[in-house]
Amino acid sequence: MNETKQEKIRFFTYKGLQLVRCGNVLYYGNMTDEYVTMIQIVSTQKVGNLDVADKVKVYLMSTDETLNPTDAIKKTSERNGLYEALDLASAWLERAERDEI
């Protein structure tokens, strides 16, 4: 079977949307949509042998490539922990899809 390049690339998902990590930054959403979220892990704390996200910044960003990065940011917030950040990011993207920004 010949698989296309797109079929070979598989991303981790959360609530049906792609979640891609690059260092301490996660991108959540589909780049083909009007908005995605960027989640930046600002600090971590040790829990046993694991580093767990402690302070996290969330940005709702337009995917419009004609905007400079500063203008692309539509909303920002700070959360304690990755779960709270993903929950907020999910809500923002749902509202953006319904044009409630």
Kinemage of the C-alpha trace (Angstrom):
@kinemage 1
@onewidth
@group {chain A} dominant
@subgroup {mainchain}
@vectorlist {calphas} color= white
{ca met a 1} P 0.000 0.000 0.000
{ca asn a 2} L 1.208 3.478 -0.829
{ca glu a 3} L 0.606 5.873 2.010
{ca thr a 4} L 0.667 9.569 1.309
{ca lys a 5} L 2.990 11.763 3.332
{ca gln a 6} L -0.019 13.237 5.195
{ca glu a 7} L -1.167 9.766 6.288
{ca lys a 8} L 2.269 8.971 7.749
{ca ile a 9} L 2.311 12.042 9.996
{ca arg a 10} L 0.334 11.375 13.165
{ca phe a 11} L 0.014 13.904 15.944
{ca phe a 12} L -1.086 13.507 19.527
{ca thr a 13} L -4.603 14.919 19.936
{ca tyr a 14} L -6.632 16.363 22.786
{ca lys a 15} L -10.398 16.657 22.363
{ca gly a 16} L -9.968 15.913 18.654
{ca leu a 17} L -7.442 18.693 17.918
{ca gln a 18} L -3.731 18.330 17.231
{ca leu a 19} L -1.246 18.956 20.024
{ca val a 20} L 2.358 19.500 18.902
{ca arg a 21} L 5.269 20.174 21.244
{ca cys a 22} L 8.529 21.977 20.532
{ca gly a 23} L 10.582 22.311 23.721
{ca asn a 24} L 8.515 24.197 26.324
{ca val a 25} L 5.947 25.368 23.763
{ca leu a 26} L 2.873 23.438 22.654
{ca tyr a 27} L 0.655 24.324 19.711
{ca tyr a 28} L -2.950 23.197 20.011
{ca gly a 29} L -5.430 23.248 17.149
{ca asn a 30} L -5.415 22.861 13.384
{ca met a 31} L -3.236 25.234 11.379
{ca thr a 32} L -5.877 25.207 8.640
{ca asp a 33} L -8.394 26.826 11.028
{ca glu a 34} L -8.624 30.568 11.615
{ca tyr a 35} L -7.110 30.303 15.126
{ca val a 36} L -4.738 28.064 17.088
{ca thr a 37} L -3.407 28.314 20.614
{ca met a 38} L 0.176 28.484 21.746
{ca ile a 39} L 0.854 27.188 25.248
{ca gln a 40} L 4.154 28.201 26.812
{ca ile a 41} L 5.423 26.385 29.904
{ca val a 42} L 6.984 29.135 32.010
{ca ser a 43} L 8.027 27.071 35.024
{ca thr a 44} L 7.993 23.498 36.247
{ca gln a 45} L 8.257 21.781 39.599
{ca lys a 46} L 9.550 18.346 40.512
{ca val a 47} L 6.974 15.724 41.414
{ca gly a 48} L 8.914 12.582 42.170
{ca asn a 49} L 11.248 12.142 39.206
{ca leu a 50} L 9.061 14.150 36.811
{ca asp a 51} L 9.116 17.839 35.883
{ca val a 52} L 5.472 18.958 35.907
{ca ala a 53} L 4.251 22.209 34.348
{ca asp a 54} L 3.592 24.723 37.114
{ca lys a 55} L 3.013 28.133 35.511
{ca val a 56} L 1.696 28.167 31.934
{ca lys a 57} L 0.848 31.019 29.525
{ca val a 58} L -1.848 30.547 26.891
{ca tyr a 59} L -2.146 32.591 23.690
{ca leu a 60} L -4.972 32.527 21.152
{ca met a 61} L -3.378 33.302 17.803
{ca ser a 62} L -4.634 33.960 14.303
{ca thr a 63} L -3.198 31.721 11.602
{ca asp a 64} L -3.257 34.632 9.131
{ca glu a 65} L 0.305 34.653 7.796
{ca thr a 66} L 0.031 38.303 6.693
{ca leu a 67} L -0.124 39.472 10.336
{ca asn a 68} L 3.044 40.105 12.297
{ca pro a 69} L 3.349 37.805 15.349
{ca thr a 70} L 2.351 40.509 17.842
{ca asp a 71} L -0.847 41.372 15.944
{ca ala a 72} L -1.700 37.685 15.529
{ca ile a 73} L -2.168 37.290 19.301
{ca lys a 74} L -5.849 37.869 20.127
{ca lys a 75} L -6.048 36.722 23.776
{ca thr a 76} L -3.608 35.803 26.532
{ca ser a 77} L -3.952 34.245 29.950
{ca glu a 78} L -1.892 32.503 32.587
{ca arg a 79} L -2.856 29.247 34.278
{ca asn a 80} L -1.499 26.941 36.974
{ca gly a 81} L -0.784 23.631 35.294
{ca leu a 82} L -1.071 22.166 31.848
{ca tyr a 83} L -4.572 20.736 32.331
{ca glu a 84} L -6.036 24.168 33.128
{ca ala a 85} L -4.183 25.656 30.146
{ca leu a 86} L -5.479 22.995 27.741
{ca asp a 87} L -9.001 23.377 29.097
{ca leu a 88} L -8.900 27.138 28.468
{ca ala a 89} L -7.321 26.686 25.024
{ca ser a 90} L -10.047 24.224 24.071
{ca ala a 91} L -12.787 26.648 25.156
{ca trp a 92} L -11.182 29.533 23.234
{ca leu a 93} L -10.959 27.459 20.053
{ca glu a 94} L -14.584 26.315 20.380
{ca arg a 95} L -15.709 29.945 20.735
{ca ala a 96} L -13.497 31.032 17.827
{ca glu a 97} L -15.114 28.370 15.662
{ca arg a 98} L -18.529 29.847 16.514
{ca asp a 99} L -17.205 33.394 15.832
{ca glu a 100} L -17.631 34.525 19.441
{ca ile a 101} L -14.242 36.187 19.839
